[in-house]
Every structure is written in structure tokens, then in C-alpha cells.
Amino acid sequence: MPENSHRFFRNTACAYFPCHEVDDETQFNCLFCFCPLYWLEDCDGTPAFRGGVKDCTGCTLPHAPQGYDTVLARLRREFARRAGRPDDET
């Protein structure tokens, strides 16, 4: 098994694969099928707000090959902020 294989997963058997328009399906990461950053208004992604509802249809932030690292880094920053700690103390 390749090193860091837990960071990238493709579910080509999914009826919705890929759930966003992309140029290269081989680089589409399904690990975060539902984005754990959805609850953050400022999630670092590119969502739209339609009638007060967050629409992530145009965002592929968690689905990029490096999505695992990007999502975890953003969550660490948010948890540190809420705990009143600098980013480097997470």
C-alpha cells in the first residue's frame, strides 16, 4: 500500500462520481464526501450563499489531491482560534 494512502480515496463506483465538474477525474479525492469545513462560514473554499444557504457546488477544495492536508490544516487553525491558542500550538 502506498505511503500516505489514507489521504486520498476515489470512489468511482459512486453514482455521483465525480460530484463536481473537474478536468481530471483521476485526481478527484472522495475522502471528504461531505466537507468537514461546511460549518465554517469562512472555510477557505469557494462556496456561494443562495438564500442564506451555503452552496458548495462550485468548490472542489476538499476534493483536490491534497484535500486531506488542506482540510486538516484549516480545522487545526479553527480549533486553535477557538481555544485561544496560536496556530503553532495545535
PDB file of N, CA, C and O in Angstrom, chain B, residues numbered from 101:
ATOM      1  N   MET B 101       0.848  -1.181   0.000  1.00  0.00           N
ATOM      2  CA  MET B 101       0.000   0.000   0.000  1.00  0.00           C
ATOM      3  C   MET B 101       0.892   1.242   0.000  1.00  0.00           C
ATOM      4  O   MET B 101       1.847   1.305   0.775  1.00  0.00           O
ATOM      5  N   PRO B 102       0.606   2.222  -0.845  1.00  0.00           N
ATOM      6  CA  PRO B 102       1.450   3.414  -0.931  1.00  0.00           C
ATOM      7  C   PRO B 102       1.441   4.217   0.372  1.00  0.00           C
ATOM      8  O   PRO B 102       0.453   4.245   1.107  1.00  0.00           O
ATOM      9  N   GLU B 103       2.578   4.867   0.627  1.00  0.00           N
ATOM     10  CA  GLU B 103       2.679   5.725   1.805  1.00  0.00           C
ATOM     11  C   GLU B 103       1.637   6.836   1.704  1.00  0.00           C
ATOM     12  O   GLU B 103       1.391   7.367   0.621  1.00  0.00           O
ATOM     13  N   ASN B 104       1.032   7.181   2.823  1.00  0.00           N
ATOM     14  CA  ASN B 104       0.016   8.231   2.902  1.00  0.00           C
ATOM     15  C   ASN B 104      -1.256   7.897   2.120  1.00  0.00           C
ATOM     16  O   ASN B 104      -1.976   8.806   1.706  1.00  0.00           O
ATOM     17  N   SER B 105      -1.542   6.618   1.912  1.00  0.00           N
ATOM     18  CA  SER B 105      -2.723   6.236   1.138  1.00  0.00           C
ATOM     19  C   SER B 105      -4.018   6.619   1.849  1.00  0.00           C
ATOM     20  O   SER B 105      -5.075   6.658   1.219  1.00  0.00           O
ATOM     21  N   HIS B 106      -3.953   6.901   3.141  1.00  0.00           N
ATOM     22  CA  HIS B 106      -5.149   7.312   3.883  1.00  0.00           C
ATOM     23  C   HIS B 106      -5.570   8.741   3.524  1.00  0.00           C
ATOM     24  O   HIS B 106      -6.636   9.186   3.951  1.00  0.00           O
ATOM     25  N   ARG B 107      -4.770   9.456   2.762  1.00  0.00           N
ATOM     26  CA  ARG B 107      -5.049  10.853   2.418  1.00  0.00           C
ATOM     27  C   ARG B 107      -5.828  11.012   1.113  1.00  0.00           C
ATOM     28  O   ARG B 107      -6.313  12.101   0.806  1.00  0.00           O
ATOM     29  N   PHE B 108      -5.946   9.945   0.359  1.00  0.00           N
ATOM     30  CA  PHE B 108      -6.601  10.046  -0.949  1.00  0.00           C
ATOM     31  C   PHE B 108      -7.421   8.790  -1.215  1.00  0.00           C
ATOM     32  O   PHE B 108      -6.943   7.671  -1.032  1.00  0.00           O
ATOM     33  N   PHE B 109      -8.660   8.991  -1.647  1.00  0.00           N
ATOM     34  CA  PHE B 109      -9.559   7.869  -1.925  1.00  0.00           C
ATOM     35  C   PHE B 109     -10.475   8.256  -3.077  1.00  0.00           C
ATOM     36  O   PHE B 109     -11.072   9.332  -3.061  1.00  0.00           O
ATOM     37  N   ARG B 110     -10.589   7.402  -4.060  1.00  0.00           N
ATOM     38  CA  ARG B 110     -11.510   7.630  -5.183  1.00  0.00           C
ATOM     39  C   ARG B 110     -12.585   6.558  -5.143  1.00  0.00           C
ATOM     40  O   ARG B 110     -12.281   5.367  -5.076  1.00  0.00           O
ATOM     41  N   ASN B 111     -13.838   6.979  -5.184  1.00  0.00           N
ATOM     42  CA  ASN B 111     -14.955   6.032  -5.194  1.00  0.00           C
ATOM     43  C   ASN B 111     -15.635   6.097  -6.555  1.00  0.00           C
ATOM     44  O   ASN B 111     -16.691   6.712  -6.707  1.00  0.00           O
ATOM     45  N   THR B 112     -15.030   5.466  -7.523  1.00  0.00           N
ATOM     46  CA  THR B 112     -15.574   5.506  -8.881  1.00  0.00           C
ATOM     47  C   THR B 112     -16.875   4.715  -9.007  1.00  0.00           C
ATOM     48  O   THR B 112     -17.585   4.853 -10.003  1.00  0.00           O
ATOM     49  N   ALA B 113     -17.194   3.888  -8.010  1.00  0.00           N
ATOM     50  CA  ALA B 113     -18.451   3.132  -8.025  1.00  0.00           C
ATOM     51  C   ALA B 113     -19.635   3.997  -7.575  1.00  0.00           C
ATOM     52  O   ALA B 113     -20.788   3.598  -7.743  1.00  0.00           O
ATOM     53  N   CYS B 114     -19.367   5.150  -7.017  1.00  0.00           N
ATOM     54  CA  CYS B 114     -20.432   6.048  -6.550  1.00  0.00           C
ATOM     55  C   CYS B 114     -21.250   6.553  -7.735  1.00  0.00           C
ATOM     56  O   CYS B 114     -20.694   6.927  -8.768  1.00  0.00           O
ATOM     57  N   ALA B 115     -22.544   6.561  -7.583  1.00  0.00           N
ATOM     58  CA  ALA B 115     -23.432   7.034  -8.657  1.00  0.00           C
ATOM     59  C   ALA B 115     -23.216   8.506  -8.968  1.00  0.00           C
ATOM     60  O   ALA B 115     -23.607   8.973 -10.038  1.00  0.00           O
ATOM     61  N   TYR B 116     -22.601   9.243  -8.052  1.00  0.00           N
ATOM     62  CA  TYR B 116     -22.397  10.680  -8.234  1.00  0.00           C
ATOM     63  C   TYR B 116     -20.966  11.044  -8.602  1.00  0.00           C
ATOM     64  O   TYR B 116     -20.643  12.225  -8.724  1.00  0.00           O
ATOM     65  N   PHE B 117     -20.107  10.052  -8.780  1.00  0.00           N
ATOM     66  CA  PHE B 117     -18.696  10.328  -9.082  1.00  0.00           C
ATOM     67  C   PHE B 117     -18.512  10.866 -10.477  1.00  0.00           C
ATOM     68  O   PHE B 117     -19.065  10.311 -11.427  1.00  0.00           O
ATOM     69  N   PRO B 118     -17.753  11.929 -10.628  1.00  0.00           N
ATOM     70  CA  PRO B 118     -17.373  12.884  -9.593  1.00  0.00           C
ATOM     71  C   PRO B 118     -18.537  13.840  -9.331  1.00  0.00           C
ATOM     72  O   PRO B 118     -19.297  14.168 -10.242  1.00  0.00           O
ATOM     73  N   CYS B 119     -18.665  14.272  -8.107  1.00  0.00           N
ATOM     74  CA  CYS B 119     -19.813  15.111  -7.731  1.00  0.00           C
ATOM     75  C   CYS B 119     -19.630  16.576  -8.103  1.00  0.00           C
ATOM     76  O   CYS B 119     -20.547  17.377  -7.922  1.00  0.00           O
ATOM     77  N   HIS B 120     -18.474  16.935  -8.615  1.00  0.00           N
ATOM     78  CA  HIS B 120     -18.183  18.286  -9.101  1.00  0.00           C
ATOM     79  C   HIS B 120     -17.539  18.163 -10.469  1.00  0.00           C
ATOM     80  O   HIS B 120     -16.916  17.147 -10.777  1.00  0.00           O
ATOM     81  N   GLU B 121     -17.685  19.186 -11.286  1.00  0.00           N
ATOM     82  CA  GLU B 121     -17.013  19.187 -12.580  1.00  0.00           C
ATOM     83  C   GLU B 121     -15.522  19.379 -12.363  1.00  0.00           C
ATOM     84  O   GLU B 121     -15.101  20.316 -11.684  1.00  0.00           O
ATOM     85  N   VAL B 122     -14.725  18.490 -12.943  1.00  0.00           N
ATOM     86  CA  VAL B 122     -13.270  18.564 -12.827  1.00  0.00           C
ATOM     87  C   VAL B 122     -12.637  18.239 -14.170  1.00  0.00           C
ATOM     88  O   VAL B 122     -13.248  17.597 -15.025  1.00  0.00           O
ATOM     89  N   ASP B 123     -11.406  18.692 -14.337  1.00  0.00           N
ATOM     90  CA  ASP B 123     -10.680  18.410 -15.572  1.00  0.00           C
ATOM     91  C   ASP B 123     -10.111  17.000 -15.606  1.00  0.00           C
ATOM     92  O   ASP B 123     -10.045  16.375 -16.664  1.00  0.00           O
ATOM     93  N   ASP B 124      -9.694  16.496 -14.425  1.00  0.00           N
ATOM     94  CA  ASP B 124      -9.037  15.193 -14.358  1.00  0.00           C
ATOM     95  C   ASP B 124      -9.635  14.357 -13.229  1.00  0.00           C
ATOM     96  O   ASP B 124      -9.314  14.572 -12.060  1.00  0.00           O
ATOM     97  N   GLU B 125     -10.494  13.416 -13.568  1.00  0.00           N
ATOM     98  CA  GLU B 125     -11.157  12.569 -12.569  1.00  0.00           C
ATOM     99  C   GLU B 125     -10.175  11.717 -11.774  1.00  0.00           C
ATOM    100  O   GLU B 125     -10.491  11.308 -10.657  1.00  0.00           O
ATOM    101  N   THR B 126      -8.994  11.439 -12.321  1.00  0.00           N
ATOM    102  CA  THR B 126      -8.024  10.617 -11.599  1.00  0.00           C
ATOM    103  C   THR B 126      -7.453  11.365 -10.392  1.00  0.00           C
ATOM    104  O   THR B 126      -6.873  10.749  -9.498  1.00  0.00           O
ATOM    105  N   GLN B 127      -7.613  12.672 -10.367  1.00  0.00           N
ATOM    106  CA  GLN B 127      -7.109  13.488  -9.259  1.00  0.00           C
ATOM    107  C   GLN B 127      -8.223  13.904  -8.301  1.00  0.00           C
ATOM    108  O   GLN B 127      -8.000  14.742  -7.427  1.00  0.00           O
ATOM    109  N   PHE B 128      -9.417  13.334  -8.452  1.00  0.00           N
ATOM    110  CA  PHE B 128     -10.566  13.702  -7.625  1.00  0.00           C
ATOM    111  C   PHE B 128     -10.574  12.871  -6.343  1.00  0.00           C
ATOM    112  O   PHE B 128     -10.681  11.646  -6.397  1.00  0.00           O
ATOM    113  N   ASN B 129     -10.462  13.528  -5.204  1.00  0.00           N
ATOM    114  CA  ASN B 129     -10.381  12.870  -3.901  1.00  0.00           C
ATOM    115  C   ASN B 129     -11.771  12.801  -3.271  1.00  0.00           C
ATOM    116  O   ASN B 129     -12.381  13.836  -3.002  1.00  0.00           O
ATOM    117  N   CYS B 130     -12.265  11.611  -3.039  1.00  0.00           N
ATOM    118  CA  CYS B 130     -13.591  11.396  -2.441  1.00  0.00           C
ATOM    119  C   CYS B 130     -13.526  11.232  -0.921  1.00  0.00           C
ATOM    120  O   CYS B 130     -14.549  10.984  -0.283  1.00  0.00           O
ATOM    121  N   LEU B 131     -12.349  11.366  -0.345  1.00  0.00           N
ATOM    122  CA  LEU B 131     -12.190  11.114   1.087  1.00  0.00           C
ATOM    123  C   LEU B 131     -13.187  11.910   1.921  1.00  0.00           C
ATOM    124  O   LEU B 131     -13.802  11.366   2.837  1.00  0.00           O
ATOM    125  N   PHE B 132     -13.349  13.183   1.612  1.00  0.00           N
ATOM    126  CA  PHE B 132     -14.324  14.010   2.313  1.00  0.00           C
ATOM    127  C   PHE B 132     -15.540  14.179   1.416  1.00  0.00           C
ATOM    128  O   PHE B 132     -15.726  15.225   0.795  1.00  0.00           O
ATOM    129  N   CYS B 133     -16.357  13.153   1.354  1.00  0.00           N
ATOM    130  CA  CYS B 133     -17.558  13.201   0.523  1.00  0.00           C
ATOM    131  C   CYS B 133     -18.427  14.381   0.961  1.00  0.00           C
ATOM    132  O   CYS B 133     -18.961  15.113   0.128  1.00  0.00           O
ATOM    133  N   PHE B 134     -18.559  14.550   2.256  1.00  0.00           N
ATOM    134  CA  PHE B 134     -19.210  15.749   2.797  1.00  0.00           C
ATOM    135  C   PHE B 134     -18.104  16.550   3.462  1.00  0.00           C
ATOM    136  O   PHE B 134     -17.408  16.039   4.339  1.00  0.00           O
ATOM    137  N   CYS B 135     -17.939  17.786   3.056  1.00  0.00           N
ATOM    138  CA  CYS B 135     -16.825  18.606   3.529  1.00  0.00           C
ATOM    139  C   CYS B 135     -16.951  18.939   5.015  1.00  0.00           C
ATOM    140  O   CYS B 135     -17.959  19.506   5.438  1.00  0.00           O
ATOM    141  N   PRO B 136     -15.940  18.593   5.808  1.00  0.00           N
ATOM    142  CA  PRO B 136     -15.981  18.932   7.232  1.00  0.00           C
ATOM    143  C   PRO B 136     -15.837  20.427   7.497  1.00  0.00           C
ATOM    144  O   PRO B 136     -15.983  20.869   8.637  1.00  0.00           O
ATOM    145  N   LEU B 137     -15.556  21.203   6.466  1.00  0.00           N
ATOM    146  CA  LEU B 137     -15.444  22.657   6.626  1.00  0.00           C
ATOM    147  C   LEU B 137     -16.768  23.364   6.341  1.00  0.00           C
ATOM    148  O   LEU B 137     -16.855  24.587   6.455  1.00  0.00           O
ATOM    149  N   TYR B 138     -17.781  22.613   5.976  1.00  0.00           N
ATOM    150  CA  TYR B 138     -19.074  23.205   5.604  1.00  0.00           C
ATOM    151  C   TYR B 138     -19.607  24.134   6.691  1.00  0.00           C
ATOM    152  O   TYR B 138     -20.163  25.188   6.380  1.00  0.00           O
ATOM    153  N   TRP B 139     -19.451  23.771   7.932  1.00  0.00           N
ATOM    154  CA  TRP B 139     -19.989  24.548   9.041  1.00  0.00           C
ATOM    155  C   TRP B 139     -19.277  25.884   9.254  1.00  0.00           C
ATOM    156  O   TRP B 139     -19.786  26.743   9.974  1.00  0.00           O
ATOM    157  N   LEU B 140     -18.109  26.070   8.639  1.00  0.00           N
ATOM    158  CA  LEU B 140     -17.387  27.336   8.759  1.00  0.00           C
ATOM    159  C   LEU B 140     -17.844  28.304   7.670  1.00  0.00           C
ATOM    160  O   LEU B 140     -17.829  27.960   6.488  1.00  0.00           O
ATOM    161  N   GLU B 141     -18.248  29.506   8.061  1.00  0.00           N
ATOM    162  CA  GLU B 141     -18.633  30.493   7.042  1.00  0.00           C
ATOM    163  C   GLU B 141     -17.426  30.844   6.179  1.00  0.00           C
ATOM    164  O   GLU B 141     -17.536  30.945   4.957  1.00  0.00           O
ATOM    165  N   ASP B 142     -16.267  31.031   6.825  1.00  0.00           N
ATOM    166  CA  ASP B 142     -15.023  31.309   6.115  1.00  0.00           C
ATOM    167  C   ASP B 142     -14.207  30.023   6.079  1.00  0.00           C
ATOM    168  O   ASP B 142     -13.335  29.806   6.921  1.00  0.00           O
ATOM    169  N   CYS B 143     -14.493  29.185   5.107  1.00  0.00           N
ATOM    170  CA  CYS B 143     -13.929  27.832   5.061  1.00  0.00           C
ATOM    171  C   CYS B 143     -12.691  27.721   4.176  1.00  0.00           C
ATOM    172  O   CYS B 143     -12.118  26.637   4.066  1.00  0.00           O
ATOM    173  N   ASP B 144     -12.272  28.792   3.556  1.00  0.00           N
ATOM    174  CA  ASP B 144     -11.149  28.824   2.612  1.00  0.00           C
ATOM    175  C   ASP B 144     -11.521  28.261   1.242  1.00  0.00           C
ATOM    176  O   ASP B 144     -10.689  28.244   0.336  1.00  0.00           O
ATOM    177  N   GLY B 145     -12.741  27.810   1.085  1.00  0.00           N
ATOM    178  CA  GLY B 145     -13.195  27.303  -0.210  1.00  0.00           C
ATOM    179  C   GLY B 145     -13.856  28.399  -1.022  1.00  0.00           C
ATOM    180  O   GLY B 145     -13.665  29.586  -0.757  1.00  0.00           O
ATOM    181  N   THR B 146     -14.633  27.992  -2.012  1.00  0.00           N
ATOM    182  CA  THR B 146     -15.291  28.953  -2.898  1.00  0.00           C
ATOM    183  C   THR B 146     -16.808  28.707  -2.947  1.00  0.00           C
ATOM    184  O   THR B 146     -17.373  28.543  -4.028  1.00  0.00           O
ATOM    185  N   PRO B 147     -17.461  28.683  -1.788  1.00  0.00           N
ATOM    186  CA  PRO B 147     -18.906  28.457  -1.809  1.00  0.00           C
ATOM    187  C   PRO B 147     -19.669  29.710  -2.228  1.00  0.00           C
ATOM    188  O   PRO B 147     -19.129  30.816  -2.230  1.00  0.00           O
ATOM    189  N   ALA B 148     -20.911  29.513  -2.575  1.00  0.00           N
ATOM    190  CA  ALA B 148     -21.834  30.616  -2.833  1.00  0.00           C
ATOM    191  C   ALA B 148     -22.912  30.537  -1.758  1.00  0.00           C
ATOM    192  O   ALA B 148     -23.181  29.463  -1.219  1.00  0.00           O
ATOM    193  N   PHE B 149     -23.513  31.648  -1.456  1.00  0.00           N
ATOM    194  CA  PHE B 149     -24.623  31.657  -0.499  1.00  0.00           C
ATOM    195  C   PHE B 149     -25.881  32.025  -1.269  1.00  0.00           C
ATOM    196  O   PHE B 149     -25.966  33.106  -1.851  1.00  0.00           O
ATOM    197  N   ARG B 150     -26.842  31.138  -1.269  1.00  0.00           N
ATOM    198  CA  ARG B 150     -28.097  31.333  -2.012  1.00  0.00           C
ATOM    199  C   ARG B 150     -29.249  31.262  -1.024  1.00  0.00           C
ATOM    200  O   ARG B 150     -29.567  30.199  -0.491  1.00  0.00           O
ATOM    201  N   GLY B 151     -29.863  32.405  -0.791  1.00  0.00           N
ATOM    202  CA  GLY B 151     -30.970  32.456   0.160  1.00  0.00           C
ATOM    203  C   GLY B 151     -30.538  32.079   1.563  1.00  0.00           C
ATOM    204  O   GLY B 151     -31.314  31.488   2.314  1.00  0.00           O
ATOM    205  N   GLY B 152     -29.304  32.416   1.925  1.00  0.00           N
ATOM    206  CA  GLY B 152     -28.794  32.101   3.247  1.00  0.00           C
ATOM    207  C   GLY B 152     -28.278  30.681   3.412  1.00  0.00           C
ATOM    208  O   GLY B 152     -27.866  30.288   4.503  1.00  0.00           O
ATOM    209  N   VAL B 153     -28.299  29.913   2.329  1.00  0.00           N
ATOM    210  CA  VAL B 153     -27.839  28.516   2.383  1.00  0.00           C
ATOM    211  C   VAL B 153     -26.509  28.410   1.646  1.00  0.00           C
ATOM    212  O   VAL B 153     -26.357  28.924   0.538  1.00  0.00           O
ATOM    213  N   LYS B 154     -25.568  27.749   2.263  1.00  0.00           N
ATOM    214  CA  LYS B 154     -24.247  27.568   1.658  1.00  0.00           C
ATOM    215  C   LYS B 154     -24.332  26.548   0.533  1.00  0.00           C
ATOM    216  O   LYS B 154     -24.788  25.423   0.737  1.00  0.00           O
ATOM    217  N   ASP B 155     -23.895  26.945  -0.647  1.00  0.00           N
ATOM    218  CA  ASP B 155     -23.906  26.075  -1.825  1.00  0.00           C
ATOM    219  C   ASP B 155     -22.465  25.829  -2.249  1.00  0.00           C
ATOM    220  O   ASP B 155     -21.787  26.739  -2.725  1.00  0.00           O
ATOM    221  N   CYS B 156     -22.005  24.608  -2.074  1.00  0.00           N
ATOM    222  CA  CYS B 156     -20.616  24.258  -2.357  1.00  0.00           C
ATOM    223  C   CYS B 156     -20.446  23.579  -3.717  1.00  0.00           C
ATOM    224  O   CYS B 156     -19.409  22.974  -3.986  1.00  0.00           O
ATOM    225  N   THR B 157     -21.446  23.678  -4.555  1.00  0.00           N
ATOM    226  CA  THR B 157     -21.407  23.013  -5.856  1.00  0.00           C
ATOM    227  C   THR B 157     -20.167  23.381  -6.664  1.00  0.00           C
ATOM    228  O   THR B 157     -19.596  22.526  -7.341  1.00  0.00           O
ATOM    229  N   GLY B 158     -19.748  24.633  -6.602  1.00  0.00           N
ATOM    230  CA  GLY B 158     -18.604  25.083  -7.389  1.00  0.00           C
ATOM    231  C   GLY B 158     -17.264  24.936  -6.694  1.00  0.00           C
ATOM    232  O   GLY B 158     -16.245  25.354  -7.242  1.00  0.00           O
ATOM    233  N   CYS B 159     -17.236  24.361  -5.521  1.00  0.00           N
ATOM    234  CA  CYS B 159     -15.991  24.249  -4.746  1.00  0.00           C
ATOM    235  C   CYS B 159     -15.443  22.829  -4.789  1.00  0.00           C
ATOM    236  O   CYS B 159     -16.182  21.863  -4.598  1.00  0.00           O
ATOM    237  N   THR B 160     -14.158  22.711  -5.037  1.00  0.00           N
ATOM    238  CA  THR B 160     -13.513  21.395  -5.033  1.00  0.00           C
ATOM    239  C   THR B 160     -12.371  21.329  -4.020  1.00  0.00           C
ATOM    240  O   THR B 160     -11.545  20.419  -4.088  1.00  0.00           O
ATOM    241  N   LEU B 161     -12.310  22.269  -3.088  1.00  0.00           N
ATOM    242  CA  LEU B 161     -11.225  22.316  -2.102  1.00  0.00           C
ATOM    243  C   LEU B 161     -10.959  20.965  -1.434  1.00  0.00           C
ATOM    244  O   LEU B 161      -9.811  20.521  -1.442  1.00  0.00           O
ATOM    245  N   PRO B 162     -11.957  20.288  -0.856  1.00  0.00           N
ATOM    246  CA  PRO B 162     -11.654  19.023  -0.191  1.00  0.00           C
ATOM    247  C   PRO B 162     -11.401  17.872  -1.166  1.00  0.00           C
ATOM    248  O   PRO B 162     -10.926  16.811  -0.761  1.00  0.00           O
ATOM    249  N   HIS B 163     -11.713  18.075  -2.433  1.00  0.00           N
ATOM    250  CA  HIS B 163     -11.584  17.008  -3.422  1.00  0.00           C
ATOM    251  C   HIS B 163     -10.281  17.050  -4.207  1.00  0.00           C
ATOM    252  O   HIS B 163     -10.029  16.181  -5.042  1.00  0.00           O
ATOM    253  N   ALA B 164      -9.452  18.059  -3.944  1.00  0.00           N
ATOM    254  CA  ALA B 164      -8.144  18.116  -4.596  1.00  0.00           C
ATOM    255  C   ALA B 164      -7.268  16.990  -4.048  1.00  0.00           C
ATOM    256  O   ALA B 164      -7.524  16.499  -2.948  1.00  0.00           O
ATOM    257  N   PRO B 165      -6.247  16.573  -4.785  1.00  0.00           N
ATOM    258  CA  PRO B 165      -5.383  15.501  -4.284  1.00  0.00           C
ATOM    259  C   PRO B 165      -4.815  15.802  -2.898  1.00  0.00           C
ATOM    260  O   PRO B 165      -4.628  14.884  -2.100  1.00  0.00           O
ATOM    261  N   GLN B 166      -4.543  17.059  -2.604  1.00  0.00           N
ATOM    262  CA  GLN B 166      -4.011  17.449  -1.299  1.00  0.00           C
ATOM    263  C   GLN B 166      -5.132  17.849  -0.348  1.00  0.00           C
ATOM    264  O   GLN B 166      -4.869  18.506   0.659  1.00  0.00           O
ATOM    265  N   GLY B 167      -6.365  17.475  -0.638  1.00  0.00           N
ATOM    266  CA  GLY B 167      -7.522  17.856   0.167  1.00  0.00           C
ATOM    267  C   GLY B 167      -7.421  17.469   1.632  1.00  0.00           C
ATOM    268  O   GLY B 167      -7.833  18.235   2.503  1.00  0.00           O
ATOM    269  N   TYR B 168      -6.883  16.300   1.914  1.00  0.00           N
ATOM    270  CA  TYR B 168      -6.746  15.845   3.301  1.00  0.00           C
ATOM    271  C   TYR B 168      -5.920  16.836   4.106  1.00  0.00           C
ATOM    272  O   TYR B 168      -6.336  17.275   5.178  1.00  0.00           O
ATOM    273  N   ASP B 169      -4.744  17.186   3.583  1.00  0.00           N
ATOM    274  CA  ASP B 169      -3.856  18.107   4.298  1.00  0.00           C
ATOM    275  C   ASP B 169      -4.470  19.494   4.412  1.00  0.00           C
ATOM    276  O   ASP B 169      -4.343  20.141   5.452  1.00  0.00           O
ATOM    277  N   THR B 170      -5.129  19.957   3.368  1.00  0.00           N
ATOM    278  CA  THR B 170      -5.764  21.274   3.372  1.00  0.00           C
ATOM    279  C   THR B 170      -6.871  21.348   4.416  1.00  0.00           C
ATOM    280  O   THR B 170      -6.936  22.305   5.187  1.00  0.00           O
ATOM    281  N   VAL B 171      -7.732  20.351   4.444  1.00  0.00           N
ATOM    282  CA  VAL B 171      -8.847  20.324   5.398  1.00  0.00           C
ATOM    283  C   VAL B 171      -8.333  20.227   6.829  1.00  0.00           C
ATOM    284  O   VAL B 171      -8.796  20.962   7.702  1.00  0.00           O
ATOM    285  N   LEU B 172      -7.381  19.330   7.082  1.00  0.00           N
ATOM    286  CA  LEU B 172      -6.860  19.200   8.440  1.00  0.00           C
ATOM    287  C   LEU B 172      -6.167  20.470   8.917  1.00  0.00           C
ATOM    288  O   LEU B 172      -6.314  20.855  10.077  1.00  0.00           O
ATOM    289  N   ALA B 173      -5.420  21.120   8.046  1.00  0.00           N
ATOM    290  CA  ALA B 173      -4.745  22.369   8.426  1.00  0.00           C
ATOM    291  C   ALA B 173      -5.769  23.442   8.774  1.00  0.00           C
ATOM    292  O   ALA B 173      -5.591  24.187   9.738  1.00  0.00           O
ATOM    293  N   ARG B 174      -6.833  23.521   7.996  1.00  0.00           N
ATOM    294  CA  ARG B 174      -7.868  24.535   8.268  1.00  0.00           C
ATOM    295  C   ARG B 174      -8.597  24.237   9.577  1.00  0.00           C
ATOM    296  O   ARG B 174      -8.888  25.150  10.349  1.00  0.00           O
ATOM    297  N   LEU B 175      -8.891  22.965   9.825  1.00  0.00           N
ATOM    298  CA  LEU B 175      -9.541  22.592  11.082  1.00  0.00           C
ATOM    299  C   LEU B 175      -8.635  22.885  12.278  1.00  0.00           C
ATOM    300  O   LEU B 175      -9.103  23.368  13.310  1.00  0.00           O
ATOM    301  N   ARG B 176      -7.342  22.592  12.140  1.00  0.00           N
ATOM    302  CA  ARG B 176      -6.409  22.895  13.229  1.00  0.00           C
ATOM    303  C   ARG B 176      -6.396  24.384  13.545  1.00  0.00           C
ATOM    304  O   ARG B 176      -6.413  24.774  14.712  1.00  0.00           O
ATOM    305  N   ARG B 177      -6.364  25.222  12.501  1.00  0.00           N
ATOM    306  CA  ARG B 177      -6.387  26.682  12.720  1.00  0.00           C
ATOM    307  C   ARG B 177      -7.663  27.099  13.427  1.00  0.00           C
ATOM    308  O   ARG B 177      -7.627  27.928  14.337  1.00  0.00           O
ATOM    309  N   GLU B 178      -8.783  26.538  13.020  1.00  0.00           N
ATOM    310  CA  GLU B 178     -10.060  26.911  13.628  1.00  0.00           C
ATOM    311  C   GLU B 178     -10.132  26.458  15.085  1.00  0.00           C
ATOM    312  O   GLU B 178     -10.573  27.219  15.946  1.00  0.00           O
ATOM    313  N   PHE B 179      -9.715  25.254  15.363  1.00  0.00           N
ATOM    314  CA  PHE B 179      -9.742  24.761  16.746  1.00  0.00           C
ATOM    315  C   PHE B 179      -8.793  25.570  17.625  1.00  0.00           C
ATOM    316  O   PHE B 179      -9.125  25.883  18.768  1.00  0.00           O
ATOM    317  N   ALA B 180      -7.626  25.909  17.106  1.00  0.00           N
ATOM    318  CA  ALA B 180      -6.675  26.730  17.869  1.00  0.00           C
ATOM    319  C   ALA B 180      -7.268  28.108  18.138  1.00  0.00           C
ATOM    320  O   ALA B 180      -7.149  28.632  19.246  1.00  0.00           O
ATOM    321  N   ARG B 181      -7.900  28.692  17.136  1.00  0.00           N
ATOM    322  CA  ARG B 181      -8.510  30.003  17.303  1.00  0.00           C
ATOM    323  C   ARG B 181      -9.577  29.962  18.391  1.00  0.00           C
ATOM    324  O   ARG B 181      -9.635  30.840  19.251  1.00  0.00           O
ATOM    325  N   ARG B 182     -10.413  28.939  18.343  1.00  0.00           N
ATOM    326  CA  ARG B 182     -11.491  28.829  19.334  1.00  0.00           C
ATOM    327  C   ARG B 182     -10.957  28.532  20.738  1.00  0.00           C
ATOM    328  O   ARG B 182     -11.596  28.867  21.735  1.00  0.00           O
ATOM    329  N   ALA B 183      -9.799  27.912  20.805  1.00  0.00           N
ATOM    330  CA  ALA B 183      -9.194  27.619  22.103  1.00  0.00           C
ATOM    331  C   ALA B 183      -8.321  28.772  22.594  1.00  0.00           C
ATOM    332  O   ALA B 183      -7.781  28.729  23.699  1.00  0.00           O
ATOM    333  N   GLY B 184      -8.190  29.806  21.755  1.00  0.00           N
ATOM    334  CA  GLY B 184      -7.388  30.955  22.133  1.00  0.00           C
ATOM    335  C   GLY B 184      -5.890  30.703  22.072  1.00  0.00           C
ATOM    336  O   GLY B 184      -5.116  31.353  22.775  1.00  0.00           O
ATOM    337  N   ARG B 185      -5.478  29.747  21.221  1.00  0.00           N
ATOM    338  CA  ARG B 185      -4.063  29.419  21.087  1.00  0.00           C
ATOM    339  C   ARG B 185      -3.541  29.855  19.721  1.00  0.00           C
ATOM    340  O   ARG B 185      -4.293  29.879  18.747  1.00  0.00           O
ATOM    341  N   PRO B 186      -2.258  30.199  19.648  1.00  0.00           N
ATOM    342  CA  PRO B 186      -1.668  30.468  18.327  1.00  0.00           C
ATOM    343  C   PRO B 186      -1.696  29.193  17.484  1.00  0.00           C
ATOM    344  O   PRO B 186      -1.746  28.087  18.023  1.00  0.00           O
ATOM    345  N   ASP B 187      -1.664  29.350  16.177  1.00  0.00           N
ATOM    346  CA  ASP B 187      -1.710  28.200  15.263  1.00  0.00           C
ATOM    347  C   ASP B 187      -0.626  27.169  15.534  1.00  0.00           C
ATOM    348  O   ASP B 187      -0.864  25.972  15.369  1.00  0.00           O
ATOM    349  N   ASP B 188       0.557  27.606  15.946  1.00  0.00           N
ATOM    350  CA  ASP B 188       1.660  26.668  16.090  1.00  0.00           C
ATOM    351  C   ASP B 188       1.608  25.845  17.366  1.00  0.00           C
ATOM    352  O   ASP B 188       2.495  25.024  17.601  1.00  0.00           O
ATOM    353  N   GLU B 189       0.584  26.046  18.199  1.00  0.00           N
ATOM    354  CA  GLU B 189       0.456  25.261  19.433  1.00  0.00           C
ATOM    355  C   GLU B 189      -0.566  24.155  19.310  1.00  0.00           C
ATOM    356  O   GLU B 189      -0.923  23.551  20.321  1.00  0.00           O
ATOM    357  N   THR B 190      -1.061  23.858  18.100  1.00  0.00           N
ATOM    358  CA  THR B 190      -2.087  22.834  17.945  1.00  0.00           C
ATOM    359  C   THR B 190      -1.513  21.459  18.032  1.00  0.00           C
ATOM    360  O   THR B 190      -2.245  20.476  17.921  1.00  0.00           O
TER     361      THR B 190
END
